[in-house]
């Protein structure tokens, strides 16, 4: 019996400090629109891979032409222009950027689930989103902001109407992205 008591005492002496030092399980992260912030190209570029996979090929990312939104503490929406020179001219016309989202978002009324996508601003004032196999998922009308002072090749800005909405710009052409908060 004294031996059992010693084993129990030893177990308690070891287990209690270990349990107190163990990290607490974090609650699952959800996108809180109230906590979202726009990232600079430098901040977004650090989070993006140097190359991305799309339609059976790997394309280098132009980190200097990237943008993003921090959706929650550890959740992001990232976009970057890609070097699409290895693709056919038909693909180049519609695949200009790579979009990664870790939370659902809405673009032009279409819900976009977390994932990686090819996208581009195409002729006829449209924004096209494709899966990584190159299949068209949806296209939505794009708009122009003639008042933008210094258009960049790619950037994300807060939409003037706010309300957890952002604009993904290619120059003065843009499409609006709404955060869903799940």
Backbone as a chain_set.jsonl record, in Angstrom:
{"seq": "XXXXXXXXXXXXXXXXXXXXXXXXXXXXXXXXXXXXXXXXXXXXXXXXXXXXXXXXXXXXXXXXXXXXXXXXXXXXXXXXXXXXXXXXXXXXXXXXXXXXXXXXXXXXXXXXXXXXXXXXXXXXXXXXXXXXXXXXXXXXXXXXXXXXXXXXXXXXXXXXXXXXXXXXXXXXXXXXXXXXXX", "coords": {"N": [[0.825, -1.206, 0.0], [1.966, 1.324, 0.805], [3.635, 1.671, -1.372], [1.886, 2.134, -3.554], [0.836, 4.553, -2.717], [3.125, 6.167, -2.938], [3.548, 6.066, -5.703], [1.202, 7.323, -6.586], [1.515, 9.862, -5.423], [3.847, 10.677, -6.72], [2.914, 10.734, -9.383], [0.98, 12.806, -9.197], [2.663, 14.9, -8.48], [4.104, 15.223, -10.808], [2.171, 15.448, -12.888], [0.355, 17.589, -12.274], [1.866, 20.126, -12.412], [2.508, 19.94, -15.17], [-0.006, 19.988, -16.415], [-0.835, 22.537, -15.714], [0.98, 24.053, -17.122], [0.394, 23.466, -19.727], [-0.744, 24.591, -22.911], [-3.845, 26.269, -23.358], [-6.623, 25.114, -25.21], [-7.33, 26.712, -28.193], [-10.111, 28.643, -29.286], [-11.946, 28.02, -32.291], [-11.001, 29.956, -35.117], [-12.842, 32.57, -36.488], [-13.889, 34.662, -39.148], [-14.051, 37.901, -38.282], [-15.695, 40.572, -39.28], [-15.469, 43.082, -38.095], [-12.902, 43.161, -37.142], [-11.201, 43.248, -39.301], [-8.48, 44.208, -41.444], [-6.744, 46.103, -43.936], [-3.964, 44.938, -45.756], [-0.614, 45.943, -46.552], [1.273, 45.869, -49.657], [3.809, 44.852, -49.098], [3.367, 43.509, -46.652], [1.448, 41.568, -47.424], [2.904, 40.251, -49.413], [4.858, 38.904, -47.956], [3.432, 36.82, -46.866], [2.596, 35.264, -48.959], [3.264, 32.469, -51.182], [6.227, 31.898, -53.225], [5.679, 30.913, -55.719], [2.771, 29.731, -57.47], [0.288, 27.173, -58.005], [-1.565, 26.477, -60.891], [-3.836, 25.294, -63.194], [-2.291, 22.988, -63.976], [0.314, 23.963, -64.035], [3.096, 25.824, -62.665], [3.308, 29.101, -61.492], [5.23, 32.05, -61.091], [4.808, 34.355, -58.397], [4.081, 37.816, -58.254], [5.239, 39.482, -55.856], [5.514, 42.185, -55.229], [3.319, 43.258, -56.378], [0.996, 42.66, -54.808], [-1.711, 42.135, -52.481], [-3.844, 42.318, -49.581], [-6.157, 41.239, -47.0], [-6.43, 41.169, -43.591], [-8.418, 39.027, -42.077], [-9.167, 37.966, -39.615], [-7.585, 37.158, -36.484], [-5.759, 35.068, -37.273], [-6.313, 34.699, -40.0], [-6.685, 35.15, -43.492], [-7.228, 37.015, -46.559], [-5.742, 36.937, -49.589], [-4.203, 38.359, -52.469], [-2.494, 38.33, -55.568], [-0.663, 39.441, -58.406], [0.347, 37.343, -61.106], [3.072, 35.84, -62.916], [2.212, 35.025, -65.879], [3.336, 34.106, -68.216], [4.034, 31.552, -69.164], [1.732, 30.357, -69.979], [-0.935, 29.622, -72.335], [-2.121, 32.04, -74.777], [-4.871, 32.332, -74.591], [-5.415, 31.562, -71.953], [-3.844, 33.427, -70.59], [-5.287, 35.769, -71.046], [-7.359, 35.659, -69.24], [-6.376, 34.736, -66.79], [-4.806, 36.405, -64.52], [-4.224, 36.93, -61.921], [-3.809, 35.547, -58.613], [-5.845, 34.315, -56.103], [-6.321, 33.873, -52.726], [-8.252, 32.72, -50.112], [-9.037, 32.386, -46.717], [-11.35, 32.37, -45.404], [-14.889, 32.417, -46.019], [-16.045, 34.626, -48.603], [-17.868, 37.213, -50.336], [-18.315, 37.958, -53.675], [-19.55, 40.133, -55.886], [-22.159, 39.145, -55.38], [-21.769, 36.419, -55.419], [-20.932, 33.673, -53.471], [-17.793, 32.833, -52.262], [-15.988, 30.142, -51.385], [-13.56, 29.173, -48.833], [-10.282, 28.83, -50.147], [-8.042, 28.426, -52.993], [-7.697, 30.341, -55.919], [-7.726, 31.162, -59.419], [-7.834, 34.284, -61.092], [-9.093, 37.172, -62.89], [-9.314, 40.364, -64.542], [-11.296, 40.808, -67.203], [-12.024, 41.289, -70.75], [-14.839, 43.301, -71.641], [-15.584, 44.407, -69.284], [-15.557, 42.641, -66.994], [-15.048, 40.515, -64.155], [-13.428, 37.582, -63.57], [-13.557, 34.461, -61.947], [-11.812, 31.505, -61.313], [-11.428, 27.963, -60.67], [-8.555, 26.094, -59.413], [-8.02, 24.355, -61.423], [-8.547, 25.691, -63.703], [-11.151, 25.992, -64.506], [-13.992, 27.928, -65.179], [-15.662, 29.574, -62.592], [-17.374, 31.715, -61.866], [-18.397, 34.885, -63.231], [-18.407, 38.379, -62.775], [-19.72, 41.706, -63.085], [-17.315, 44.309, -63.496], [-16.128, 47.497, -62.314], [-15.221, 50.97, -62.872], [-13.067, 53.314, -61.321], [-12.761, 56.437, -61.717], [-11.84, 58.503, -60.185], [-9.684, 57.689, -58.698], [-6.526, 58.413, -57.477], [-3.782, 57.456, -57.618], [-3.472, 54.865, -59.305], [-2.627, 51.429, -58.91], [-0.97, 48.427, -60.108], [-2.167, 46.228, -58.775], [-4.265, 46.236, -56.005], [-5.847, 46.431, -52.757], [-8.467, 48.18, -51.322], [-10.407, 49.855, -48.793], [-13.891, 49.921, -49.262], [-15.828, 52.777, -50.25], [-18.404, 52.855, -49.127], [-18.005, 51.411, -46.901], [-18.946, 49.237, -44.332], [-17.811, 46.651, -44.019], [-16.784, 46.042, -46.518], [-14.698, 45.745, -49.367], [-12.505, 46.806, -52.021], [-11.107, 45.18, -54.723], [-8.624, 46.112, -56.743], [-7.446, 46.504, -60.076], [-5.451, 48.524, -61.439], [-7.499, 51.191, -62.264], [-9.791, 49.738, -62.423], [-12.175, 47.742, -60.731], [-13.524, 45.312, -58.408], [-15.989, 44.522, -56.014], [-15.551, 43.186, -52.753], [-17.105, 41.437, -50.194], [-17.095, 40.803, -46.734], [-18.108, 37.936, -44.983], [-18.259, 36.985, -42.377], [-18.713, 34.46, -41.744]], "CA": [[0.0, 0.0, 0.0], [2.793, 2.525, 0.755], [4.171, 1.825, -2.716], [0.827, 2.754, -4.336], [0.776, 5.942, -2.271], [4.275, 6.851, -3.528], [3.284, 6.206, -7.145], [0.164, 8.345, -6.743], [2.127, 11.146, -5.071], [4.761, 11.001, -7.804], [2.083, 11.084, -10.524], [0.405, 14.127, -8.928], [3.755, 15.872, -8.491], [4.512, 15.454, -12.199], [1.045, 15.79, -13.75], [-0.263, 18.896, -11.99], [2.593, 21.224, -13.068], [2.406, 19.799, -16.633], [-1.335, 20.447, -16.831], [-0.901, 23.987, -15.564], [1.819, 24.666, -18.146], [-0.113, 23.132, -21.064], [-1.541, 25.672, -23.492], [-5.287, 26.049, -23.439], [-7.092, 24.96, -26.588], [-7.89, 27.959, -28.716], [-11.406, 28.531, -29.964], [-11.75, 28.129, -33.725], [-10.981, 31.323, -35.621], [-13.832, 32.924, -37.503], [-13.647, 36.005, -39.653], [-14.864, 38.944, -37.685], [-15.558, 41.739, -40.127], [-15.083, 44.257, -37.317], [-11.471, 43.142, -36.864], [-10.452, 43.136, -40.545], [-7.628, 45.339, -41.824], [-6.092, 45.989, -45.238], [-2.523, 44.729, -45.683], [0.192, 46.562, -47.608], [1.871, 44.896, -50.577], [4.93, 44.209, -48.399], [2.807, 42.564, -45.67], [0.829, 40.456, -48.151], [3.966, 39.54, -50.117], [5.549, 38.016, -47.014], [2.563, 35.679, -46.579], [2.352, 34.496, -50.185], [4.364, 31.628, -51.681], [6.921, 32.515, -54.362], [5.02, 30.424, -56.936], [1.467, 29.116, -57.205], [-0.153, 26.154, -58.961], [-2.818, 26.759, -61.587], [-4.055, 24.584, -64.457], [-1.197, 22.081, -64.295], [1.614, 24.627, -64.101], [3.473, 26.678, -61.547], [3.567, 30.467, -61.96], [5.8, 32.921, -60.055], [3.963, 35.424, -57.862], [4.687, 39.145, -58.202], [4.99, 39.922, -54.479], [5.392, 43.658, -55.192], [1.954, 43.534, -56.834], [0.104, 41.823, -54.007], [-2.555, 42.869, -51.54], [-4.556, 41.379, -48.728], [-6.987, 41.669, -45.878], [-6.385, 40.309, -42.402], [-9.83, 38.837, -41.755], [-9.221, 37.71, -38.183], [-6.229, 37.056, -35.953], [-4.931, 34.182, -38.079], [-7.066, 34.387, -41.199], [-6.366, 36.157, -44.491], [-7.568, 36.987, -47.965], [-4.553, 37.439, -50.269], [-4.265, 38.389, -53.927], [-1.234, 38.754, -56.175], [-0.503, 39.222, -59.834], [1.251, 36.234, -61.392], [3.744, 35.841, -64.206], [1.474, 34.006, -66.629], [3.953, 33.988, -69.546], [4.113, 30.164, -69.591], [0.4, 29.872, -70.338], [-1.411, 30.001, -73.671], [-2.676, 33.4, -74.806], [-6.261, 32.264, -74.118], [-5.385, 31.533, -70.482], [-3.285, 34.703, -70.15], [-6.309, 36.802, -71.104], [-8.259, 35.622, -68.086], [-5.645, 34.404, -65.564], [-3.832, 37.446, -64.246], [-3.927, 37.002, -60.484], [-4.108, 34.396, -57.759], [-6.616, 34.763, -54.941], [-6.39, 32.875, -51.656], [-9.06, 33.178, -48.985], [-9.165, 31.402, -45.641], [-12.718, 32.502, -44.913], [-15.795, 32.715, -47.141], [-16.287, 36.021, -48.95], [-18.863, 37.372, -51.396], [-17.871, 38.827, -54.769], [-20.644, 40.35, -56.837], [-23.299, 38.303, -55.066], [-21.368, 35.007, -55.437], [-20.168, 33.259, -52.291], [-16.558, 32.152, -52.598], [-15.555, 29.343, -50.234], [-12.116, 29.202, -48.605], [-9.519, 28.087, -51.137], [-7.146, 29.149, -53.894], [-8.385, 30.559, -57.186], [-7.186, 32.044, -60.435], [-8.825, 35.317, -61.407], [-8.62, 38.23, -63.758], [-10.229, 41.358, -65.098], [-11.322, 40.439, -68.612], [-12.734, 42.171, -71.683], [-16.276, 43.435, -71.4], [-15.749, 44.868, -67.902], [-15.917, 41.485, -66.168], [-14.059, 39.902, -63.27], [-13.635, 36.149, -63.688], [-12.943, 33.613, -60.919], [-11.675, 30.121, -61.772], [-10.79, 27.06, -59.722], [-7.146, 25.934, -59.802], [-7.977, 23.563, -62.646], [-8.818, 26.594, -64.824], [-12.576, 25.98, -64.851], [-14.683, 29.153, -64.773], [-16.659, 29.427, -61.526], [-18.353, 32.771, -62.106], [-17.891, 36.203, -63.605], [-19.264, 39.462, -62.297], [-19.327, 42.983, -63.686], [-16.339, 45.151, -62.807], [-16.43, 48.926, -62.465], [-14.049, 51.841, -62.95], [-13.018, 54.429, -60.381], [-12.03, 57.499, -62.407], [-11.306, 59.456, -59.211], [-8.51, 57.137, -58.018], [-5.376, 59.267, -57.776], [-2.595, 56.709, -58.009], [-3.805, 53.449, -59.48], [-1.525, 50.48, -58.892], [-1.35, 47.229, -60.868], [-3.1, 45.45, -57.956], [-4.364, 46.706, -54.622], [-7.14, 46.32, -52.078], [-8.786, 49.351, -50.511], [-11.744, 49.825, -48.183], [-14.924, 50.508, -50.123], [-16.335, 54.024, -49.683], [-19.597, 52.629, -48.309], [-17.6, 50.669, -45.699], [-19.795, 48.09, -44.027], [-17.039, 45.429, -44.212], [-16.628, 45.824, -47.945], [-13.4, 46.153, -49.882], [-12.397, 46.792, -53.474], [-9.906, 44.622, -55.322], [-8.362, 46.953, -57.913], [-6.394, 46.341, -61.065], [-5.488, 49.894, -61.944], [-8.735, 51.855, -61.82], [-10.878, 48.761, -62.517], [-12.311, 47.056, -59.448], [-14.675, 44.494, -58.044], [-16.191, 44.64, -54.57], [-15.507, 41.956, -51.942], [-17.781, 41.612, -48.909], [-16.774, 39.792, -45.736], [-19.357, 37.302, -44.544], [-18.278, 36.676, -40.943], [-19.152, 33.05, -41.783]], "C": [[0.863, 1.261, 0.0], [3.372, 2.758, -0.642], [3.15, 2.489, -3.638], [0.715, 4.232, -3.985], [1.929, 6.73, -2.892], [4.076, 7.064, -5.021], [2.247, 7.291, -7.393], [0.728, 9.731, -6.473], [3.072, 11.604, -6.174], [3.99, 11.441, -9.049], [1.512, 12.5, -10.367], [1.485, 15.19, -9.014], [4.204, 16.203, -9.914], [3.357, 16.008, -13.03], [0.496, 17.183, -13.521], [0.531, 20.037, -12.606], [2.52, 21.152, -14.597], [1.062, 20.308, -17.128], [-1.453, 21.954, -16.734], [-0.103, 24.693, -16.649], [1.302, 24.416, -19.552], [-0.927, 24.287, -21.616], [-3.01, 25.287, -23.557], [-5.684, 25.946, -24.902], [-7.75, 26.248, -27.042], [-9.232, 27.68, -29.387], [-11.161, 28.66, -31.458], [-11.86, 29.577, -34.177], [-12.103, 31.515, -36.638], [-13.564, 34.356, -37.931], [-14.605, 36.971, -38.982], [-14.703, 40.193, -38.531], [-15.097, 42.974, -39.361], [-13.586, 44.31, -37.092], [-10.63, 43.074, -38.132], [-9.663, 44.411, -40.832], [-6.981, 45.061, -43.175], [-4.589, 45.851, -45.011], [-1.834, 45.495, -46.811], [0.733, 45.476, -48.515], [3.017, 44.16, -49.895], [4.425, 43.172, -47.394], [2.212, 41.337, -46.359], [1.89, 39.608, -48.84], [4.717, 38.565, -49.233], [4.74, 36.751, -46.73], [2.372, 34.757, -47.777], [3.542, 33.605, -50.54], [5.027, 32.316, -52.875], [6.331, 32.073, -55.707], [3.728, 29.728, -56.546], [1.118, 28.154, -58.334], [-1.488, 26.57, -59.566], [-2.805, 26.033, -62.92], [-2.815, 23.794, -64.891], [0.179, 22.692, -64.38], [1.855, 25.44, -62.836], [3.835, 28.053, -62.104], [4.15, 31.295, -60.826], [4.816, 34.033, -59.669], [4.741, 36.735, -57.891], [4.379, 39.753, -56.825], [4.818, 41.437, -54.382], [4.005, 44.111, -55.629], [0.987, 42.591, -56.129], [-0.667, 42.701, -53.034], [-3.266, 41.849, -50.656], [-5.406, 42.06, -47.683], [-6.757, 40.666, -44.763], [-7.823, 40.223, -41.918], [-10.063, 38.644, -40.263], [-7.781, 37.528, -37.729], [-5.318, 36.22, -36.847], [-5.598, 33.789, -39.386], [-6.888, 35.52, -42.21], [-7.114, 35.934, -45.798], [-6.367, 37.637, -48.637], [-4.765, 37.39, -51.77], [-2.917, 38.871, -54.442], [-1.291, 38.533, -57.676], [0.497, 38.089, -60.025], [1.919, 36.456, -62.751], [3.134, 34.703, -65.008], [2.072, 33.748, -68.015], [4.058, 32.549, -70.046], [2.785, 29.573, -70.053], [0.035, 30.295, -71.756], [-2.012, 31.403, -73.617], [-4.126, 33.422, -74.342], [-6.312, 32.28, -72.595], [-4.866, 32.864, -69.954], [-4.326, 35.814, -70.118], [-7.199, 36.809, -69.872], [-7.57, 35.308, -66.767], [-4.528, 35.413, -65.355], [-3.38, 37.439, -62.79], [-4.341, 35.716, -59.789], [-4.772, 34.938, -56.506], [-6.7, 33.61, -53.952], [-7.254, 33.459, -50.553], [-9.206, 32.043, -47.978], [-10.537, 31.442, -44.986], [-13.624, 32.759, -46.11], [-15.947, 34.223, -47.341], [-17.353, 36.041, -50.047], [-18.311, 38.371, -52.406], [-19.023, 38.936, -55.751], [-21.841, 39.441, -56.622], [-22.994, 36.81, -55.069], [-20.514, 34.699, -54.218], [-18.963, 32.461, -52.753], [-16.049, 31.46, -51.338], [-14.047, 29.485, -50.03], [-11.399, 28.335, -49.644], [-8.613, 28.994, -51.942], [-7.784, 29.187, -55.279], [-7.524, 31.384, -58.139], [-8.252, 33.073, -60.749], [-8.222, 36.35, -62.342], [-9.736, 39.164, -64.177], [-10.176, 41.17, -66.606], [-12.129, 41.438, -69.433], [-14.227, 42.173, -71.378], [-16.576, 43.835, -69.973], [-16.272, 43.759, -66.996], [-14.731, 41.093, -65.291], [-14.396, 38.425, -63.233], [-12.884, 35.42, -62.577], [-12.977, 32.176, -61.426], [-11.11, 29.265, -60.645], [-9.363, 26.802, -60.205], [-6.959, 25.002, -61.0], [-8.239, 24.402, -63.89], [-10.259, 26.613, -65.272], [-13.238, 27.255, -64.329], [-15.713, 28.833, -63.695], [-17.766, 30.456, -61.685], [-17.63, 34.011, -62.622], [-18.911, 37.225, -63.138], [-18.829, 40.751, -62.992], [-18.263, 43.684, -62.838], [-16.711, 46.603, -63.08], [-15.123, 49.709, -62.528], [-14.187, 52.955, -61.923], [-12.143, 55.51, -60.999], [-11.396, 58.485, -61.442], [-10.059, 58.944, -58.49], [-7.262, 57.908, -58.451], [-4.172, 58.501, -58.296], [-2.932, 55.232, -58.159], [-2.539, 52.595, -59.503], [-1.947, 49.249, -59.695], [-2.331, 46.333, -60.108], [-3.089, 46.02, -56.548], [-5.756, 46.446, -54.082], [-7.305, 47.564, -51.221], [-10.156, 49.151, -49.878], [-12.724, 50.489, -49.132], [-15.456, 51.772, -49.464], [-17.557, 53.828, -48.79], [-19.284, 51.811, -47.059], [-18.387, 49.396, -45.516], [-19.119, 46.761, -44.364], [-16.937, 45.031, -45.675], [-15.287, 46.409, -48.392], [-13.446, 46.112, -51.396], [-11.05, 46.182, -53.865], [-9.722, 45.355, -56.642], [-7.266, 46.378, -58.786], [-6.383, 47.668, -61.801], [-6.718, 50.582, -61.387], [-9.952, 50.922, -61.857], [-10.95, 47.983, -61.214], [-13.548, 46.184, -59.401], [-14.766, 44.575, -56.527], [-16.225, 43.266, -53.9], [-16.152, 42.271, -50.604], [-17.368, 40.469, -47.986], [-18.08, 39.228, -45.195], [-19.417, 37.087, -43.046], [-18.757, 35.266, -40.711], [-20.621, 33.04, -41.86]], "O": [[0.545, 2.2, -0.729], [3.577, 3.901, -1.051], [3.53, 3.342, -4.44], [0.52, 5.068, -4.867], [1.723, 7.861, -3.333], [4.402, 8.128, -5.546], [2.398, 8.094, -8.314], [0.448, 10.672, -7.215], [3.097, 12.784, -6.524], [4.371, 12.414, -9.7], [1.56, 13.296, -11.305], [1.252, 16.268, -9.561], [4.632, 17.324, -10.193], [3.552, 16.947, -13.801], [0.2, 17.893, -14.483], [-0.07, 20.873, -13.281], [2.476, 22.191, -15.256], [0.996, 20.987, -18.153], [-2.097, 22.585, -17.573], [-0.454, 25.8, -17.058], [1.732, 25.09, -20.488], [-1.711, 24.9, -20.891], [-3.36, 24.128, -23.782], [-5.117, 26.641, -25.744], [-8.615, 26.799, -26.361], [-9.447, 26.62, -29.973], [-10.231, 29.362, -31.856], [-12.7, 30.33, -33.687], [-12.277, 30.698, -37.542], [-13.064, 35.163, -37.148], [-15.823, 36.855, -39.113], [-13.643, 40.817, -38.492], [-14.406, 43.825, -39.921], [-13.039, 45.391, -36.872], [-9.423, 42.855, -38.034], [-10.094, 45.521, -40.52], [-6.704, 43.91, -43.512], [-4.01, 46.554, -44.183], [-2.4, 45.672, -47.89], [0.662, 44.293, -48.183], [3.178, 42.956, -50.096], [4.987, 42.081, -47.293], [2.442, 40.205, -45.933], [1.791, 38.381, -48.853], [5.164, 37.517, -49.699], [5.314, 35.717, -46.387], [2.02, 33.589, -47.611], [4.687, 33.94, -50.237], [4.442, 33.221, -53.47], [6.467, 32.773, -56.71], [3.6, 29.201, -55.441], [1.586, 28.298, -59.463], [-2.415, 26.962, -58.857], [-1.85, 26.155, -63.687], [-2.353, 23.918, -66.025], [1.13, 22.01, -64.761], [0.942, 25.702, -62.054], [4.583, 28.155, -63.077], [3.631, 31.259, -59.71], [4.097, 34.571, -60.511], [5.934, 36.757, -57.586], [3.379, 40.452, -56.657], [4.059, 41.921, -53.543], [3.568, 45.211, -55.294], [0.259, 41.828, -56.766], [-0.316, 43.857, -52.799], [-3.281, 40.656, -50.96], [-5.376, 43.279, -47.511], [-6.875, 39.458, -44.967], [-8.384, 41.197, -41.416], [-11.061, 39.119, -39.721], [-6.855, 37.727, -38.515], [-4.201, 36.643, -37.144], [-5.457, 32.65, -39.832], [-6.93, 36.696, -41.85], [-7.567, 34.831, -46.103], [-6.005, 38.765, -48.299], [-5.428, 36.488, -52.284], [-2.276, 39.72, -53.823], [-1.885, 37.567, -58.156], [1.39, 37.898, -59.2], [1.397, 37.165, -63.611], [3.506, 33.543, -64.829], [1.386, 33.226, -68.894], [4.163, 32.339, -71.255], [2.728, 28.416, -70.47], [0.63, 31.221, -72.308], [-2.368, 31.893, -72.545], [-4.574, 34.412, -73.764], [-7.168, 32.946, -72.012], [-5.394, 33.381, -68.969], [-4.263, 36.701, -69.267], [-7.735, 37.853, -69.499], [-8.133, 35.591, -65.71], [-3.447, 35.296, -65.933], [-2.281, 37.892, -62.471], [-5.115, 34.917, -60.315], [-4.304, 35.913, -55.92], [-7.103, 32.503, -54.308], [-7.011, 34.579, -50.105], [-9.463, 30.896, -48.342], [-10.84, 30.63, -44.111], [-13.159, 33.275, -47.126], [-15.974, 34.993, -46.38], [-17.693, 35.001, -50.611], [-17.898, 39.475, -52.052], [-19.421, 37.95, -56.372], [-22.472, 39.01, -57.587], [-23.872, 36.007, -54.753], [-19.51, 35.362, -53.958], [-19.093, 31.525, -53.54], [-15.72, 32.114, -50.349], [-13.333, 29.876, -50.953], [-11.858, 27.241, -49.974], [-8.435, 30.17, -51.623], [-8.339, 28.194, -55.749], [-6.702, 32.195, -57.713], [-9.445, 32.775, -60.682], [-7.01, 36.395, -62.554], [-10.916, 38.816, -64.171], [-9.124, 41.352, -67.219], [-12.817, 42.306, -68.896], [-14.791, 41.18, -70.919], [-17.69, 43.632, -69.49], [-17.29, 43.914, -66.322], [-13.573, 41.312, -65.645], [-15.521, 38.05, -62.904], [-11.723, 35.72, -62.3], [-14.003, 31.687, -61.898], [-10.402, 29.766, -59.771], [-8.995, 27.244, -61.293], [-5.853, 24.88, -61.527], [-8.164, 23.893, -65.008], [-10.572, 27.19, -66.313], [-13.061, 27.617, -63.166], [-16.537, 27.934, -63.86], [-18.949, 30.119, -61.644], [-16.418, 34.158, -62.465], [-20.114, 36.966, -63.11], [-17.687, 40.862, -63.436], [-18.315, 43.649, -61.608], [-17.511, 46.894, -63.97], [-14.05, 49.165, -62.266], [-15.279, 53.472, -61.687], [-10.925, 55.502, -60.826], [-10.501, 59.234, -61.832], [-9.437, 59.697, -57.74], [-6.982, 58.036, -59.643], [-3.602, 58.872, -59.323], [-2.702, 54.441, -57.244], [-1.513, 52.999, -60.05], [-3.136, 49.043, -59.938], [-3.225, 45.742, -60.713], [-2.028, 46.256, -55.971], [-6.714, 46.264, -54.834], [-6.396, 47.952, -50.488], [-10.967, 48.367, -50.371], [-12.409, 51.513, -49.738], [-15.53, 51.837, -48.237], [-17.731, 54.55, -47.809], [-20.172, 51.543, -46.25], [-18.486, 48.574, -46.427], [-19.747, 45.858, -44.916], [-16.994, 43.852, -46.025], [-14.817, 47.418, -47.868], [-14.313, 45.468, -51.985], [-9.996, 46.614, -53.397], [-10.548, 45.242, -57.547], [-6.28, 45.832, -58.29], [-7.209, 47.906, -62.682], [-6.955, 50.561, -60.179], [-11.024, 51.284, -61.373], [-9.923, 47.605, -60.652], [-14.466, 46.296, -60.213], [-13.751, 44.683, -55.839], [-16.834, 42.321, -54.402], [-15.794, 43.251, -49.951], [-17.299, 39.313, -48.404], [-19.042, 39.966, -44.977], [-20.508, 37.011, -42.483], [-19.162, 34.914, -39.603], [-21.229, 31.971, -41.904]]}, "num_chains": 1, "name": "protein.A"}
